[in-house]
Amino acid sequence: MELFEYAVIGGILYGIFFSLVGLGLNLIFGVMRIINLAHGQFIVLGAYCAWLLSSHYGLNPLWGAALAVAGAVVLGWPLYRAVVPRLQRSADPEMLSFILFFGVGQILESLTVLGFGADQRSLPDDALGSGNLGVFGQQFPDSWWWAAGFSVAAMVALWFYFTRTRPGYATRAVMANREEALATGIDVHRVSAIAFVAGLALAGIAGVFVPYLLGSVSPDLGGGLTTTAFAIVIIGALGNPLGTIVGGLVFGLGTMLMQTYYASWSNVVPYALLLAIVLVRPTGLLGKAVRHA
C-alpha cells in the first residue's frame, strides 16, 4: 500500500510538471493552429538559462524562469513576425508549420551545442532545498515541490488571463473561431503574437526544472520533450490549453505507476496511453470542450 501511495503522489507531482511542459505547445496550436516542433528546444533553452545563472553567476536556478521569459520575448516576438503571418496565409499552415519549426528546432539545437557543448549538465541538488517534503508519510525531493508549485502558478496565471482580462477574452474568441473574431474587430495578429510569446515563455519556465525532474539536460533532449509534450496534448485535447492539465496528470500517474511496478516498460507509457485514448476518444479526453468552445 505504501508503494502505491508513493506512486500516486509522485505521479501527481510529476504530472503537474509535465502539464506545464505541454501547456505552451497547446496554447500556440489552440490560437494559431500551428504545431511548434521546436517546443522541446525552447524547453532546453530554459534549462540552460537556469544552469548558466547557477554555474557562472552563483544565482539560484529559479532566476532562470525570469531569464527564460525575457528570452521568449526577445526571440519569440521577431520569430512570430517573420514566420507566423506567412504560415497562416498559406493553404496548409499546419503541415508547413511541421516543416518550418522542425528546421527551427534543428537550428536551436545546433546553436545550443555551439554555446554550451554537447555534454549533459545538471544543477546543484541543494539549490532548491536539500531535504524532502513528506505527504501522507511519503517523501519527495524539494525540487519536485518547487516544480509543481511553479507549474500550478503558471496554470493559474493562464486561467486568470483567459477569464479575467480583455486580451484573454479575445484569445478565447480567436481559439473558438478565428474568422469571426477578425470580423468583430479583434486584432487577431496581436492576440496571436502574445499567445506565441507566452507559449515559448511557458516552455522556458518548464525547462528550469528539467535538470531536477529528468536528472540532467543536454542539447539533444529537445526532440524527446517535444514528443512527450505532443502526447500529453493529444491525451488532454489538442487546441484546449487547460485540457493539457488532464493530459499531464494522466501521463504522470501512468509513468510513475509503471516505474514503480514495471520499470522496464515505463518509457512505453505515454505512447500506449496516447494510442488507447485516441482509439476511444479521437479528440482527446476533453475534446468535446473544444468543439463547443
HUKA-V635026 format. One record per residue. N is the residue number from 1. RES is the residue in one small letter. D_CENTER is the distance of its C-alpha to the mean C-alpha in Angstrom with 2 decimals. Layout:
N RES D_CENTER
N RES D_CENTER
//
This chain:
1 m 31.96
2 e 30.55
3 l 28.54
4 f 27.08
5 e 26.29
6 y 24.53
7 a 22.37
8 v 21.55
9 i 20.79
10 g 18.81
11 g 16.91
12 i 16.07
13 l 14.86
14 y 12.87
15 g 11.48
16 i 10.65
17 f 8.55
18 f 6.76
19 s 6.49
20 l 4.45
21 v 2.35
22 g 3.19
23 l 4.39
24 g 4.84
25 l 5.93
26 n 8.02
27 l 9.33
28 i 10.64
29 f 12.14
30 g 13.59
31 v 15.36
32 m 16.39
33 r 16.30
34 i 14.89
35 i 12.75
36 n 11.00
37 l 11.84
38 a 11.37
39 h 7.55
40 g 8.04
41 q 10.91
42 f 9.39
43 i 7.43
44 v 10.99
45 l 12.63
46 g 11.14
47 a 12.59
48 y 15.77
49 c 16.06
50 a 16.39
51 w 18.71
52 l 20.77
53 l 21.45
54 s 22.30
55 s 24.45
56 h 26.17
57 y 26.51
58 g 26.55
59 l 24.04
60 n 21.78
61 p 18.34
62 l 16.89
63 w 18.33
64 g 15.75
65 a 13.35
66 a 16.12
67 l 16.64
68 a 13.06
69 v 13.41
70 a 16.84
71 g 15.82
72 a 13.39
73 v 16.53
74 v 18.87
75 l 17.10
76 g 15.30
77 w 18.40
78 p 20.83
79 l 18.52
80 y 18.18
81 r 21.94
82 a 22.86
83 v 20.91
84 v 19.50
85 p 22.88
86 r 24.57
87 l 22.10
88 q 22.59
89 r 26.34
90 s 26.37
91 a 27.55
92 d 24.42
93 p 21.34
94 e 18.92
95 m 20.82
96 l 21.37
97 s 17.72
98 f 17.26
99 i 20.01
100 l 19.34
101 f 15.70
102 f 16.68
103 g 19.29
104 v 17.12
105 g 14.97
106 q 18.32
107 i 19.65
108 l 16.89
109 e 17.30
110 s 21.04
111 l 20.95
112 t 18.96
113 v 21.69
114 l 24.35
115 g 23.11
116 f 22.26
117 g 23.87
118 a 22.78
119 d 23.25
120 q 20.77
121 r 20.16
122 s 19.79
123 l 20.01
124 p 23.03
125 d 22.93
126 d 24.67
127 a 22.64
128 l 20.83
129 g 23.91
130 s 26.11
131 g 26.69
132 n 25.31
133 l 24.87
134 g 26.42
135 v 25.99
136 f 28.72
137 g 30.01
138 q 26.86
139 q 25.68
140 f 22.18
141 p 21.39
142 d 20.88
143 s 17.70
144 w 16.09
145 w 17.28
146 w 16.05
147 a 12.46
148 a 12.92
149 g 14.78
150 f 12.39
151 s 9.63
152 v 12.51
153 a 13.69
154 a 10.66
155 m 10.90
156 v 14.64
157 a 14.56
158 l 12.81
159 w 15.35
160 f 18.09
161 y 17.32
162 f 17.56
163 t 20.66
164 r 22.58
165 t 22.48
166 r 24.21
167 p 21.40
168 g 19.20
169 y 22.05
170 a 22.26
171 t 18.61
172 r 19.22
173 a 22.42
174 v 20.87
175 m 18.41
176 a 21.50
177 n 23.81
178 r 23.46
179 e 27.21
180 e 28.40
181 a 26.27
182 l 27.81
183 a 31.24
184 t 31.03
185 g 30.59
186 i 26.88
187 d 25.77
188 v 23.18
189 h 22.46
190 r 21.92
191 v 19.54
192 s 17.59
193 a 17.60
194 i 16.30
195 a 13.40
196 f 12.66
197 v 12.90
198 a 10.88
199 g 7.88
200 l 8.53
201 a 9.30
202 l 6.20
203 a 4.78
204 g 8.29
205 i 8.56
206 a 6.29
207 g 8.52
208 v 11.51
209 f 11.49
210 v 10.95
211 p 14.75
212 y 15.61
213 l 13.68
214 l 14.36
215 g 17.57
216 s 17.20
217 v 15.48
218 s 17.13
219 p 16.76
220 d 16.76
221 l 13.71
222 g 11.44
223 g 12.85
224 g 12.28
225 l 8.57
226 t 8.47
227 t 10.90
228 t 9.30
229 a 6.13
230 f 9.07
231 a 11.19
232 i 9.24
233 v 9.17
234 i 12.82
235 i 13.80
236 g 12.94
237 a 14.00
238 l 13.11
239 g 13.50
240 n 13.20
241 p 10.10
242 l 11.73
243 g 12.45
244 t 8.93
245 i 10.35
246 v 13.18
247 g 11.46
248 g 9.64
249 l 13.10
250 v 14.96
251 f 13.09
252 g 13.59
253 l 17.17
254 g 18.06
255 t 16.99
256 m 18.81
257 l 21.81
258 m 22.18
259 q 21.89
260 t 24.52
261 y 26.94
262 y 26.33
263 a 24.38
264 s 25.34
265 w 23.59
266 s 20.24
267 n 18.50
268 v 19.73
269 v 18.09
270 p 14.89
271 y 17.15
272 a 20.02
273 l 18.13
274 l 16.80
275 l 20.40
276 a 22.03
277 i 20.05
278 v 20.33
279 l 24.03
280 v 24.59
281 r 22.34
282 p 21.35
283 t 19.37
284 g 17.21
285 l 18.02
286 l 17.71
287 g 18.74
288 k 21.96
289 a 20.35
290 v 19.11
291 r 22.63
292 h 24.32
293 a 22.14
//
